[in-house]
Amino acid sequence: MKKILIAVLLFSAIGMFAVADFLENVKVDSPSYQEILMLNVDGVWENKDKTALFADSTYFGGKVVFNNYAYFDSTAEFNELVLIDSAEIRIVNCDTLFVEDIFGLYDTDLSNYLQLKWNEDDTADRVLNILVQGADRTLTLYENLTVGDGYDLTITADNAASAIVMDNANLEVENTNATQRNFLITSSKAGNTTLTFEEDFTVADGNAGSILYSAASKTLTVEDNVTVGLDVNALEGLSGTGLVARTGANAYSERTITGTANEVEVSNGDGVSGNPTIGLPDDVVIGDSLYVGGNTRFASELYIPNNTSFNARNAANSAWDALFKYNTSNQVEAQQDWLFDVIEFEEDAGAVTAMNMPVSSTPIDGDEMSMTFSIDSNPVLKVRGSADGSGGADDFIVEVTDSLYVGGNANIDGGAIYLKETTTPSAVADYGAIYTKSDNTLYFQDGAGTEHSLVGGDEYYGEFYWNANSNATTIETANTPIMLRETTTGLVNGWTYNAGSTGAITVYADYSGTVAGATLVTSNTHNLATGDHVSIRGTTNYNGIHEVTVVDANTFYIVVAFVADDGASDWDEGSYLECDTGSGGIYQIDYTLSITEGGGAGSDVTTQIYKNDTACTKCAAKRKFANNDYGAIGSGAVFDVSDGDRIYLTATSSGTNTLTIQYGNIRLHRD
């Protein structure tokens, strides 16, 4: 009580204020301070030369009450207002509490709450204003900032250009009961409000439903639901109405579904007034192609442009194949093979053209124009003609590939029946066959398979003869066939006559280096042709009938192995008849000769027909001539002749006397 009395005496002496008022509001008791000087100058409580105003809750309830204006100057030694042990400082009817340095709340008991309160009896808004003037200031919370249950914490930026910044710290709103708590950041200034987060932040605990912000990717994520970021900014930038399409990363455009006249009708294409609907008009025009994946039904007509194909997907599903089109000639033109069951014409249609193939002037004369009917890809019937080069067709033929069966009469009102040459066919029981072969003969085959030749429509024949001939045929070499000449042509039809020739041989040489087994014969200006036949006489190694191949005008070769050069000798090409093209067939041939032998006579003479260089063994005759008399000799046969064959007559004598054929004839004939 000593300290209090001293203070009372001092304050009473100077008459600054009533002692009763001071003792009612301020009680100071501290063993650390010997005296406290409080002065009231113009309504201001001011510390004077003291380091602390210390209030203890054990005295006067631990309260310091200021009724008007409280000022603590840090420039003086008295720079702290210290409250301990649940002490309170109350400001009543004061406008401002100035603390120019640090305003600290301390408690020696950590379990107590340190409280900074304002008048709770005031019905107006309760606001604690922390004003920072001058340079940047920092409000540091060393422990949690707690707002009591049932109240909101509002942090307000007092200037439009100001920002509330939290660096490396958590701002938490605790909830000690089930009541929902709000965390609200507002601005009291007009215009935009900016809430800046320098780092990532999380609302809730990161579990489902939490809101996560990533500064790196600039995205706001609602866990297990949706992530939003720059895409939201792009959407917010759209100003119109309607449908929206994402055109790229963080890019969107407004879209409207539109239709095309006569193709697609669209209602409410922007979706503003309801769902868009798409339909087809009554008359649909397809600008390019129409692809149908399933069934398509048309209530009326289907229209496609002229010369446009109707297509279908192929079985391999690899391409669209054109089926048909209505071409520029106003015709339905098939573009694929068509498969039909039955083709039925309109009832009582009368004369109907089932098929027609137009022919233009583009094909040249003779180009085939045909239609083929097949079974299992095997041609059975072909109807064909030939283009005439001027836009028409001619030479119409119906070809039957296999057999043509006629159940009744077959009437041919004009023209001809053409039978292609064939070989003898296989017999068909109970059926006869008429055919022709390469021998130009018409045949009939009965059901038993017996072949009968029919009389031909043309006769082919030929002959040559000797008449009062006095030119002798030189034999020179005994037992060597010599081709006979010195003849005159007779009647020929289908045959060609040649009188024959003769020549001298000078040299024989080996020709096997060029043609295997050949001998080269030199005969100057021989006038022979390849394929001619000659008889050679007067040699040791080369006598006989040979076919020649011309090397040049003075040489030819025969296919006989070279033995030696037999030197000077002769060759004879006999008179012959050559079968013309189309004249081949079975011929009857015969000859008769009147011959006399020169010299001492008495030689055996054999005459024989040769076809090319081959003797006809059934066409030979032989007799002996004596006393230089004339004698007759002859023979004949029936044999097969082909086009191009040559018929010669030869004589072979057992001696070397000449033979003179004074009269004679060789003839052949085919009906």
C-alpha positions as CSV (number, residue, x, y, z in Angstrom):
1,M,0.0,0.0,0.0
2,K,3.0,2.2,0.3
3,K,3.5,2.5,-3.4
4,I,-0.2,3.3,-4.0
5,L,-0.1,6.1,-1.4
6,I,3.0,7.7,-2.9
7,A,1.2,7.7,-6.3
8,V,-1.9,9.2,-4.8
9,L,0.1,11.9,-3.1
10,L,1.9,12.8,-6.2
11,F,-1.2,12.9,-8.4
12,S,-3.1,14.9,-5.7
13,A,-0.3,17.4,-5.4
14,I,-0.4,18.4,-9.0
15,G,-4.2,18.4,-9.1
16,M,-4.4,16.6,-12.5
17,F,-7.5,14.5,-11.8
18,A,-9.5,13.2,-8.9
19,V,-7.9,10.4,-6.9
20,A,-11.1,8.5,-6.7
21,D,-11.4,8.3,-10.5
22,F,-7.9,7.1,-10.9
23,L,-8.2,4.4,-8.2
24,E,-11.4,3.2,-9.7
25,N,-9.9,2.5,-13.1
26,V,-6.2,1.7,-12.6
27,K,-4.6,-0.5,-10.0
28,V,-1.0,-1.3,-10.6
29,D,0.9,-3.7,-8.4
30,S,4.3,-5.1,-9.5
31,P,7.3,-5.9,-7.5
32,S,9.5,-5.0,-10.5
33,Y,8.5,-1.3,-10.6
34,Q,8.9,1.2,-7.8
35,E,6.7,3.9,-9.2
36,I,4.5,4.8,-12.1
37,L,3.8,8.3,-13.2
38,M,0.6,8.8,-15.1
39,L,-0.2,12.2,-16.4
40,N,-3.4,13.5,-17.9
41,V,-2.7,16.2,-20.3
42,D,-5.6,17.4,-22.5
43,G,-7.4,14.2,-22.1
44,V,-4.4,12.0,-23.0
45,W,-3.0,9.3,-20.8
46,E,0.7,9.3,-21.3
47,N,3.5,7.2,-19.9
48,K,6.4,9.2,-18.7
49,D,10.0,7.8,-18.3
50,K,8.8,4.3,-17.6
51,T,9.4,1.1,-19.5
52,A,6.0,-0.6,-19.0
53,L,2.5,-0.2,-17.9
54,F,2.0,-3.6,-16.2
55,A,-1.5,-4.8,-15.2
56,D,-2.0,-7.8,-13.0
57,S,-5.3,-9.7,-12.9
58,T,-5.0,-10.1,-9.2
59,Y,-5.7,-6.5,-8.6
60,F,-8.8,-4.7,-9.8
61,G,-9.6,-7.6,-12.1
62,G,-6.6,-7.0,-14.2
63,K,-8.2,-4.2,-16.2
64,V,-6.9,-1.0,-17.8
65,V,-9.7,1.1,-19.1
66,F,-9.3,4.1,-21.4
67,N,-12.3,6.4,-21.7
68,N,-11.0,8.8,-24.4
69,Y,-7.7,8.6,-26.1
70,A,-4.8,6.2,-25.4
71,Y,-1.3,6.8,-26.7
72,F,1.9,4.8,-26.1
73,D,5.0,6.3,-27.6
74,S,7.7,3.8,-28.5
75,T,10.3,6.6,-28.7
76,A,10.3,6.8,-24.9
77,E,11.5,4.2,-22.6
78,F,7.9,3.2,-21.8
79,N,7.2,1.2,-25.0
80,E,5.2,-1.8,-23.9
81,L,1.6,-2.3,-22.7
82,V,1.8,-5.8,-21.1
83,L,-1.3,-7.8,-19.9
84,I,-0.8,-11.1,-18.2
85,D,-2.8,-13.9,-16.6
86,S,-6.1,-13.3,-18.5
87,A,-5.7,-9.5,-18.1
88,E,-7.8,-7.3,-20.2
89,I,-7.5,-3.9,-21.9
90,R,-10.7,-2.2,-22.7
91,I,-11.2,0.8,-25.0
92,V,-14.4,2.6,-24.3
93,N,-15.6,5.6,-26.2
94,C,-12.2,6.0,-27.8
95,D,-11.8,6.5,-31.5
96,T,-8.3,5.1,-32.0
97,L,-5.7,3.0,-30.2
98,F,-2.3,3.7,-31.7
99,V,0.5,1.2,-31.3
100,E,3.5,2.4,-33.3
101,D,5.7,-0.6,-32.9
102,I,4.5,-4.0,-31.6
103,F,1.3,-4.8,-29.9
104,G,1.9,-8.1,-28.1
105,L,-0.4,-10.6,-26.3
106,Y,1.5,-13.0,-24.0
107,D,0.3,-15.7,-21.6
108,T,2.4,-17.7,-19.2
109,D,-0.2,-20.4,-19.3
110,L,-0.3,-21.8,-22.8
111,S,-3.7,-23.4,-22.1
112,N,-5.3,-19.9,-21.9
113,Y,-6.7,-18.1,-24.9
114,L,-5.2,-14.6,-25.5
115,Q,-8.1,-12.5,-26.7
116,L,-8.4,-9.1,-28.5
117,K,-12.0,-8.0,-28.1
118,W,-14.1,-5.0,-29.1
119,N,-17.4,-3.8,-27.6
120,E,-19.8,-6.7,-27.8
121,D,-22.7,-4.5,-26.6
122,D,-22.7,-2.4,-29.7
123,T,-25.4,-3.3,-32.1
124,A,-23.4,-2.1,-35.1
125,D,-21.0,-4.3,-37.2
126,R,-18.0,-5.4,-35.2
127,V,-14.9,-4.7,-37.2
128,L,-11.3,-4.8,-36.2
129,N,-9.4,-2.5,-38.7
130,I,-5.6,-3.1,-39.0
131,L,-4.3,-0.2,-41.0
132,V,-0.9,-0.4,-42.7
133,Q,0.5,2.9,-43.7
134,G,3.6,3.8,-45.6
135,A,5.8,0.9,-46.8
136,D,4.8,-2.7,-46.7
137,R,3.9,-4.1,-43.3
138,T,3.5,-7.7,-42.1
139,L,0.9,-9.1,-39.8
140,T,2.4,-12.2,-38.3
141,L,0.3,-15.0,-36.7
142,Y,2.6,-17.3,-34.7
143,E,-0.2,-19.6,-33.9
144,N,-3.6,-20.4,-35.3
145,L,-6.2,-17.6,-35.9
146,T,-9.5,-19.0,-34.6
147,V,-12.9,-17.6,-35.1
148,G,-15.4,-18.7,-32.6
149,D,-18.2,-21.0,-33.5
150,G,-21.2,-19.4,-35.1
151,Y,-19.3,-16.4,-36.5
152,D,-17.7,-15.6,-39.9
153,L,-14.2,-14.3,-40.5
154,T,-14.1,-11.7,-43.2
155,I,-10.8,-10.4,-44.7
156,T,-11.4,-7.3,-46.8
157,A,-9.0,-5.5,-49.2
158,D,-9.8,-1.8,-48.5
159,N,-8.5,-0.7,-51.9
160,A,-9.4,-1.9,-55.4
161,A,-5.8,-2.1,-56.3
162,S,-4.9,-4.0,-53.2
163,A,-4.5,-7.7,-52.9
164,I,-4.5,-10.3,-50.1
165,V,-1.4,-12.4,-50.5
166,M,-0.6,-15.6,-48.5
167,D,3.0,-16.9,-49.0
168,N,3.9,-20.4,-47.8
169,A,1.0,-20.5,-45.2
170,N,-2.3,-22.1,-44.6
171,L,-5.4,-20.0,-43.9
172,E,-7.8,-22.4,-42.1
173,V,-11.4,-22.1,-40.9
174,E,-11.9,-24.6,-38.1
175,N,-15.1,-26.3,-37.3
176,T,-15.6,-27.7,-33.8
177,N,-19.1,-28.8,-34.3
178,A,-21.4,-29.9,-37.1
179,T,-22.3,-26.4,-38.1
180,Q,-21.1,-25.4,-41.6
181,R,-18.4,-22.7,-41.6
182,N,-17.8,-20.2,-44.4
183,F,-14.6,-18.7,-45.6
184,L,-15.4,-15.4,-47.4
185,I,-13.0,-13.0,-49.1
186,T,-14.7,-9.8,-50.4
187,S,-13.7,-6.4,-51.6
188,S,-15.3,-3.2,-50.4
189,K,-14.3,-1.3,-53.6
190,A,-16.0,-1.3,-56.9
191,G,-14.5,-3.1,-59.9
192,N,-12.7,-6.4,-60.2
193,T,-11.5,-8.2,-57.2
194,T,-8.3,-10.3,-57.5
195,L,-7.6,-13.3,-55.3
196,T,-3.9,-14.3,-55.9
197,F,-2.4,-17.7,-54.9
198,E,1.4,-17.7,-55.4
199,E,1.5,-21.5,-54.9
200,D,-0.8,-24.5,-55.1
201,F,-3.8,-24.6,-52.7
202,T,-6.2,-27.2,-51.6
203,V,-9.7,-26.9,-50.3
204,A,-10.5,-29.9,-48.0
205,D,-8.0,-32.7,-47.5
206,G,-7.3,-34.0,-51.0
207,N,-9.9,-36.8,-50.8
208,A,-12.9,-37.2,-53.1
209,G,-14.7,-33.9,-53.6
210,S,-11.6,-31.8,-52.7
211,I,-10.7,-28.8,-54.9
212,L,-7.1,-28.7,-56.0
213,Y,-5.3,-25.9,-57.8
214,S,-2.1,-26.5,-59.7
215,A,0.0,-23.4,-60.4
216,A,2.2,-25.3,-62.9
217,S,-0.6,-26.6,-65.2
218,K,-3.1,-23.7,-64.3
219,T,-5.9,-26.2,-63.6
220,L,-8.5,-26.4,-60.9
221,T,-9.4,-30.0,-60.1
222,V,-12.3,-31.4,-58.3
223,E,-11.1,-34.8,-57.1
224,D,-12.8,-37.8,-58.7
225,N,-15.1,-35.5,-60.7
226,V,-13.8,-32.9,-63.2
227,T,-10.7,-30.8,-64.0
228,V,-11.1,-27.3,-65.3
229,G,-8.4,-24.9,-66.5
230,L,-7.8,-22.8,-69.5
231,D,-10.7,-24.5,-71.3
232,V,-13.0,-22.7,-68.9
233,N,-11.5,-19.4,-69.9
234,A,-12.0,-20.3,-73.6
235,L,-15.7,-21.1,-72.9
236,E,-16.1,-17.9,-71.0
237,G,-14.8,-16.0,-74.0
238,L,-17.7,-17.1,-76.2
239,S,-20.3,-14.4,-76.5
240,G,-23.0,-16.0,-78.7
241,T,-25.6,-18.7,-78.1
242,G,-26.0,-22.2,-79.5
243,L,-23.9,-25.3,-79.7
244,V,-20.2,-25.3,-78.8
245,A,-17.4,-27.4,-80.3
246,R,-13.9,-27.9,-78.9
247,T,-11.6,-27.0,-81.9
248,G,-8.3,-27.5,-80.2
249,A,-6.4,-27.2,-76.9
250,N,-8.1,-24.5,-74.8
251,A,-10.1,-23.4,-77.9
252,Y,-13.9,-23.5,-78.6
253,S,-16.1,-22.2,-81.3
254,E,-19.8,-21.7,-81.6
255,R,-21.5,-24.1,-84.1
256,T,-24.9,-24.4,-85.7
257,I,-26.2,-27.5,-87.5
258,T,-27.4,-26.4,-91.0
259,G,-29.2,-28.3,-93.7
260,T,-29.1,-28.3,-97.5
261,A,-32.0,-27.6,-99.7
262,N,-33.6,-30.8,-101.2
263,E,-31.1,-32.9,-99.2
264,V,-31.4,-32.4,-95.4
265,E,-33.8,-30.4,-93.3
266,V,-32.7,-29.1,-89.9
267,S,-34.9,-27.5,-87.2
268,N,-33.5,-25.6,-84.2
269,G,-29.9,-26.1,-85.5
270,D,-28.3,-24.0,-82.7
271,G,-30.2,-25.8,-79.9
272,V,-31.2,-22.5,-78.3
273,S,-35.0,-23.2,-78.4
274,G,-34.7,-27.0,-77.9
275,N,-33.1,-30.1,-79.2
276,P,-32.0,-29.9,-82.9
277,T,-33.9,-32.3,-85.2
278,I,-32.7,-33.5,-88.6
279,G,-35.0,-34.9,-91.3
280,L,-35.3,-35.5,-95.0
281,P,-37.6,-33.5,-97.3
282,D,-40.3,-35.1,-99.4
283,D,-38.1,-34.9,-102.5
284,V,-34.5,-35.7,-101.7
285,V,-31.6,-34.9,-104.1
286,I,-28.3,-36.7,-103.5
287,G,-25.5,-34.5,-104.7
288,D,-22.9,-37.2,-105.0
289,S,-23.2,-40.7,-103.6
290,L,-25.7,-42.4,-101.3
291,Y,-24.4,-45.3,-99.1
292,V,-27.0,-47.5,-97.4
293,G,-25.8,-49.8,-94.7
294,G,-29.1,-51.6,-94.2
295,N,-32.6,-51.7,-95.7
296,T,-33.9,-48.7,-97.6
297,R,-37.6,-48.2,-98.5
298,F,-38.9,-45.6,-100.9
299,A,-42.5,-44.6,-100.6
300,S,-42.6,-43.4,-104.3
301,E,-39.9,-42.9,-106.9
302,L,-36.1,-42.9,-106.7
303,Y,-34.4,-40.4,-109.1
304,I,-30.8,-40.6,-110.2
305,P,-29.0,-38.4,-112.8
306,N,-28.5,-39.6,-116.4
307,N,-25.5,-41.8,-117.0
308,T,-25.0,-42.3,-113.3
309,S,-24.4,-45.8,-112.0
310,F,-26.4,-47.6,-109.3
311,N,-23.7,-49.3,-107.1
312,A,-23.6,-52.1,-104.6
313,R,-20.9,-53.4,-102.2
314,N,-19.1,-56.5,-103.5
315,A,-19.0,-59.8,-101.6
316,A,-15.4,-59.1,-100.4
317,N,-16.5,-55.7,-99.0
318,S,-13.5,-54.2,-100.7
319,A,-15.1,-52.0,-103.3
320,W,-18.4,-50.6,-104.7
321,D,-19.3,-52.2,-108.1
322,A,-21.5,-50.5,-110.6
323,L,-24.7,-52.5,-111.4
324,F,-26.4,-50.5,-114.1
325,K,-27.1,-47.0,-115.4
326,Y,-29.5,-45.1,-117.7
327,N,-27.0,-44.0,-120.3
328,T,-26.8,-41.1,-122.7
329,S,-28.8,-43.1,-125.3
330,N,-31.6,-43.4,-122.9
331,Q,-31.0,-47.1,-122.4
332,V,-30.6,-49.1,-119.2
333,E,-27.0,-50.3,-119.5
334,A,-25.9,-53.3,-117.4
335,Q,-22.4,-53.0,-115.9
336,Q,-22.2,-56.5,-114.3
337,D,-23.2,-60.0,-115.0
338,W,-26.9,-60.5,-114.2
339,L,-28.3,-63.6,-112.6
340,F,-31.9,-64.4,-113.7
341,D,-34.3,-67.2,-112.7
342,V,-37.0,-66.7,-115.3
343,I,-37.3,-63.8,-117.8
344,E,-41.0,-63.3,-118.6
345,F,-42.4,-61.0,-121.1
346,E,-45.6,-59.1,-120.9
347,E,-48.6,-61.2,-121.5
348,D,-49.8,-61.1,-125.1
349,A,-46.8,-59.0,-126.0
350,G,-46.8,-60.2,-129.7
351,A,-43.6,-59.9,-131.6
352,V,-40.9,-59.0,-129.0
353,T,-37.2,-58.2,-129.5
354,A,-35.7,-60.1,-126.5
355,M,-32.1,-58.8,-127.1
356,N,-30.5,-56.2,-129.3
357,M,-26.9,-55.2,-129.7
358,P,-26.6,-51.8,-131.4
359,V,-23.5,-51.4,-133.7
360,S,-22.0,-48.0,-134.5
361,S,-19.5,-47.0,-137.1
362,T,-16.6,-47.3,-134.6
363,P,-15.8,-51.0,-135.2
364,I,-14.0,-51.8,-138.4
365,D,-15.4,-54.1,-141.1
366,G,-15.3,-57.7,-139.9
367,D,-15.1,-57.1,-136.2
368,E,-17.2,-59.8,-134.4
369,M,-20.4,-58.7,-132.7
370,S,-21.8,-61.7,-130.8
371,M,-23.9,-62.8,-127.8
372,T,-23.0,-66.1,-126.1
373,F,-25.4,-68.2,-124.0
374,S,-23.5,-70.4,-121.4
375,I,-24.3,-73.1,-118.9
376,D,-21.9,-73.2,-115.9
377,S,-19.5,-70.9,-117.8
378,N,-19.5,-73.3,-120.7
379,P,-20.5,-71.7,-124.0
380,V,-23.5,-73.5,-125.5
381,L,-24.9,-71.1,-128.1
382,K,-23.5,-68.1,-129.8
383,V,-25.3,-65.7,-132.1
384,R,-22.8,-63.6,-133.9
385,G,-22.3,-61.3,-136.8
386,S,-19.7,-58.9,-138.1
387,A,-19.6,-55.1,-138.1
388,D,-19.6,-53.6,-141.6
389,G,-17.7,-50.5,-140.6
390,S,-20.5,-48.1,-141.5
391,G,-22.8,-48.6,-138.5
392,G,-24.4,-51.9,-139.5
393,A,-23.7,-55.6,-139.3
394,D,-23.8,-58.6,-141.6
395,D,-22.6,-62.3,-141.9
396,F,-25.0,-63.5,-139.2
397,I,-24.3,-67.0,-137.8
398,V,-25.8,-69.1,-135.0
399,E,-23.1,-71.4,-133.5
400,V,-24.0,-74.5,-131.4
401,T,-21.1,-75.5,-129.4
402,D,-22.0,-79.2,-128.9
403,S,-25.1,-80.9,-130.4
404,L,-28.2,-79.5,-131.9
405,Y,-31.3,-81.7,-131.4
406,V,-34.4,-81.0,-133.5
407,G,-37.5,-82.7,-132.4
408,G,-39.4,-82.1,-135.6
409,N,-38.6,-81.0,-139.1
410,A,-35.7,-78.6,-139.8
411,N,-36.6,-76.3,-142.6
412,I,-34.0,-74.2,-144.3
413,D,-35.6,-71.6,-146.5
414,G,-32.4,-70.3,-148.0
415,G,-28.7,-70.1,-147.6
416,A,-26.4,-73.1,-146.8
417,I,-25.5,-75.5,-144.1
418,Y,-21.8,-75.2,-143.3
419,L,-20.0,-78.2,-141.9
420,K,-16.6,-77.7,-140.4
421,E,-14.1,-80.3,-141.4
422,T,-13.6,-82.8,-138.7
423,T,-12.3,-86.3,-138.0
424,T,-14.4,-89.4,-137.9
425,P,-16.7,-88.9,-134.9
426,S,-17.7,-91.5,-132.3
427,A,-20.9,-93.3,-133.2
428,V,-24.1,-92.6,-131.3
429,A,-26.5,-95.5,-131.2
430,D,-29.7,-95.0,-133.2
431,Y,-28.4,-91.8,-134.7
432,G,-26.6,-91.2,-138.0
433,A,-24.1,-88.4,-138.7
434,I,-23.2,-86.4,-141.7
435,Y,-19.8,-84.7,-141.8
436,T,-16.9,-83.7,-143.9
437,K,-13.2,-84.2,-143.4
438,S,-10.0,-82.6,-144.6
439,D,-10.1,-84.8,-147.8
440,N,-13.0,-82.6,-149.0
441,T,-15.3,-85.6,-148.9
442,L,-18.8,-85.7,-147.4
443,Y,-19.4,-88.7,-145.2
444,F,-22.4,-90.4,-143.6
445,Q,-21.9,-92.5,-140.5
446,D,-24.7,-94.9,-139.5
447,G,-25.7,-95.7,-135.9
448,A,-23.4,-98.8,-135.9
449,G,-20.4,-96.5,-136.6
450,T,-19.9,-97.5,-140.3
451,E,-18.6,-94.6,-142.4
452,H,-19.8,-94.1,-145.9
453,S,-18.4,-91.5,-148.3
454,L,-21.0,-89.5,-150.3
455,V,-20.6,-88.3,-153.8
456,G,-18.8,-85.0,-153.8
457,G,-20.2,-82.0,-155.5
458,D,-17.0,-81.3,-157.4
459,E,-14.7,-83.4,-159.6
460,Y,-11.0,-83.1,-159.3
461,Y,-8.8,-84.6,-162.0
462,G,-5.5,-84.2,-163.9
463,E,-3.4,-85.8,-166.6
464,F,-0.3,-85.5,-168.8
465,Y,0.6,-87.7,-171.8
466,W,3.1,-88.6,-174.6
467,N,1.9,-88.4,-178.2
468,A,4.2,-89.5,-181.1
469,N,7.2,-88.7,-178.9
470,S,10.6,-89.5,-180.4
471,N,12.9,-88.1,-177.7
472,A,14.6,-91.0,-175.8
473,T,15.0,-91.1,-172.0
474,T,18.6,-91.7,-171.0
475,I,19.0,-94.5,-168.5
476,E,22.8,-94.4,-168.0
477,T,22.8,-96.3,-164.7
478,A,21.1,-99.7,-164.4
479,N,18.6,-100.4,-161.7
480,T,18.2,-96.7,-160.9
481,P,14.7,-95.1,-161.1
482,I,14.7,-92.2,-163.6
483,M,11.9,-89.6,-163.6
484,L,10.2,-89.5,-167.0
485,R,9.7,-86.2,-168.9
486,E,8.9,-85.1,-172.5
487,T,5.2,-84.9,-171.7
488,T,2.3,-82.6,-172.6
489,T,-0.5,-81.5,-170.1
490,G,-4.0,-82.8,-170.5
491,L,-7.2,-81.9,-168.7
492,V,-6.7,-80.6,-165.1
493,N,-9.1,-79.4,-162.4
494,G,-7.7,-78.8,-158.9
495,W,-4.3,-79.8,-160.1
496,T,-1.2,-77.9,-161.6
497,Y,1.0,-79.4,-164.4
498,N,4.8,-79.0,-164.7
499,A,6.8,-80.4,-167.6
500,G,10.0,-81.0,-165.6
501,S,13.7,-80.3,-166.4
502,T,17.2,-81.7,-166.4
503,G,20.7,-80.5,-165.6
504,A,24.4,-81.5,-165.3
505,I,26.3,-82.0,-162.0
506,T,29.9,-81.1,-161.7
507,V,30.9,-81.5,-158.0
508,Y,29.7,-83.3,-154.8
509,A,31.0,-81.9,-151.5
510,D,30.5,-82.6,-147.7
511,Y,27.8,-80.2,-146.3
512,S,27.4,-81.9,-142.9
513,G,29.1,-79.0,-141.2
514,T,26.0,-76.9,-142.1
515,V,23.3,-79.5,-142.3
516,A,23.7,-82.9,-140.6
517,G,24.0,-85.8,-143.1
518,A,23.8,-83.5,-146.2
519,T,25.8,-83.4,-149.4
520,L,26.3,-80.2,-151.4
521,V,25.6,-80.6,-155.2
522,T,27.0,-78.1,-157.7
523,S,24.9,-77.6,-160.9
524,N,25.3,-74.3,-162.6
525,T,22.1,-72.4,-163.3
526,H,19.9,-75.3,-162.1
527,N,16.7,-73.2,-161.9
528,L,15.3,-75.6,-159.2
529,A,13.3,-74.5,-156.1
530,T,13.4,-75.8,-152.6
531,G,10.9,-78.7,-152.4
532,D,11.5,-79.9,-156.0
533,H,12.3,-83.6,-156.5
534,V,15.0,-85.0,-158.9
535,S,16.5,-88.3,-159.9
536,I,20.3,-88.5,-160.0
537,R,22.1,-90.9,-162.3
538,G,25.7,-91.7,-163.3
539,T,27.2,-91.8,-159.8
540,T,28.5,-94.4,-157.4
541,N,27.0,-93.1,-154.2
542,Y,24.1,-90.7,-154.9
543,N,21.8,-92.3,-157.6
544,G,18.0,-92.3,-156.8
545,I,15.1,-89.9,-156.0
546,H,15.9,-86.9,-153.8
547,E,14.2,-83.8,-152.5
548,V,16.4,-80.7,-153.0
549,T,17.0,-77.6,-150.9
550,V,18.4,-74.7,-152.8
551,V,21.5,-73.0,-151.5
552,D,22.1,-70.6,-154.4
553,A,21.6,-70.4,-158.2
554,N,24.4,-72.9,-158.7
555,T,24.2,-75.3,-155.8
556,F,21.6,-77.3,-153.8
557,Y,21.9,-80.0,-151.1
558,I,20.4,-83.4,-150.7
559,V,20.0,-85.3,-147.4
560,V,22.4,-88.1,-148.2
561,A,25.6,-88.6,-146.3
562,F,28.7,-87.5,-148.2
563,V,30.9,-90.4,-149.4
564,A,33.1,-89.0,-152.2
565,D,33.0,-86.5,-155.0
566,D,31.5,-88.6,-157.8
567,G,32.2,-85.9,-160.3
568,A,30.2,-85.4,-163.6
569,S,26.7,-86.8,-163.6
570,D,23.1,-85.7,-164.3
571,W,19.8,-85.0,-162.6
572,D,16.3,-85.2,-164.0
573,E,13.1,-83.5,-162.7
574,G,10.2,-85.5,-164.1
575,S,6.9,-84.1,-165.4
576,Y,4.4,-83.9,-162.5
577,L,0.9,-83.0,-161.4
578,E,0.7,-80.9,-158.1
579,C,-2.5,-81.1,-156.0
580,D,-4.1,-77.6,-155.5
581,T,-5.3,-76.4,-152.1
582,G,-8.7,-77.9,-151.3
583,S,-8.3,-80.7,-153.9
584,G,-6.9,-83.3,-151.6
585,G,-8.7,-86.6,-151.1
586,I,-9.0,-90.2,-152.2
587,Y,-8.1,-90.5,-155.9
588,Q,-8.1,-93.3,-158.5
589,I,-4.9,-93.2,-160.6
590,D,-3.7,-95.2,-163.6
591,Y,-1.3,-95.0,-166.5
592,T,-0.5,-96.9,-169.7
593,L,2.7,-96.5,-171.8
594,S,4.0,-97.7,-175.2
595,I,7.8,-98.1,-174.9
596,T,10.6,-99.3,-177.1
597,E,14.2,-100.0,-175.9
598,G,17.2,-98.9,-177.8
599,G,20.4,-100.8,-178.3
600,G,20.4,-104.6,-178.1
601,A,17.2,-104.6,-176.1
602,G,16.1,-107.4,-173.8
603,S,16.2,-105.5,-170.5
604,D,13.6,-105.8,-167.7
605,V,11.8,-102.5,-167.3
606,T,9.7,-101.5,-164.2
607,T,7.5,-98.4,-164.2
608,Q,6.1,-96.9,-160.9
609,I,4.3,-93.9,-159.6
610,Y,6.0,-91.6,-156.9
611,K,4.2,-89.3,-154.6
612,N,6.9,-86.7,-153.9
613,D,10.0,-88.7,-153.2
614,T,8.1,-91.9,-152.0
615,A,7.3,-94.8,-154.3
616,C,3.7,-96.1,-154.5
617,T,4.3,-99.8,-154.0
618,K,0.9,-100.8,-155.4
619,C,1.3,-98.6,-158.5
620,A,4.1,-100.6,-160.3
621,A,4.3,-102.7,-163.6
622,K,7.1,-104.7,-165.2
623,R,7.9,-106.3,-168.6
624,K,10.8,-107.3,-170.8
625,F,11.4,-105.6,-174.2
626,A,13.0,-107.6,-177.1
627,N,14.0,-106.9,-180.7
628,N,13.4,-103.2,-180.3
629,D,9.7,-103.7,-180.6
630,Y,7.1,-101.4,-179.0
631,G,5.4,-102.8,-176.0
632,A,2.6,-101.7,-173.6
633,I,3.0,-101.4,-169.8
634,G,0.6,-99.9,-167.2
635,S,-0.8,-100.0,-163.7
636,G,-3.2,-98.1,-161.4
637,A,-4.4,-97.8,-157.8
638,V,-6.5,-95.8,-155.3
639,F,-4.7,-93.7,-152.8
640,D,-4.9,-90.7,-150.6
641,V,-3.6,-87.4,-151.8
642,S,-3.1,-84.2,-149.7
643,D,-3.0,-80.6,-150.9
644,G,0.5,-79.8,-152.3
645,D,1.5,-83.4,-153.1
646,R,3.3,-84.1,-156.5
647,I,2.7,-87.1,-158.7
648,Y,5.6,-88.4,-160.8
649,L,6.1,-91.5,-163.1
650,T,9.5,-93.3,-163.1
651,A,11.1,-96.1,-165.1
652,T,13.9,-98.5,-163.9
653,S,15.8,-100.7,-166.4
654,S,18.0,-103.6,-165.7
655,G,20.3,-102.3,-168.5
656,T,21.6,-99.0,-169.6
657,N,19.8,-98.7,-173.0
658,T,17.7,-95.7,-173.7
659,L,13.9,-95.9,-173.5
660,T,11.6,-94.0,-175.8
661,I,7.9,-93.5,-174.7
662,Q,6.1,-92.9,-178.0
663,Y,2.6,-92.8,-176.6
664,G,1.2,-92.9,-173.1
665,N,-1.0,-91.3,-170.5
666,I,-1.2,-90.9,-166.7
667,R,-4.4,-89.7,-165.2
668,L,-6.0,-89.3,-161.7
669,H,-9.6,-88.6,-160.7
670,R,-11.7,-87.9,-157.7
671,D,-15.5,-87.5,-157.7
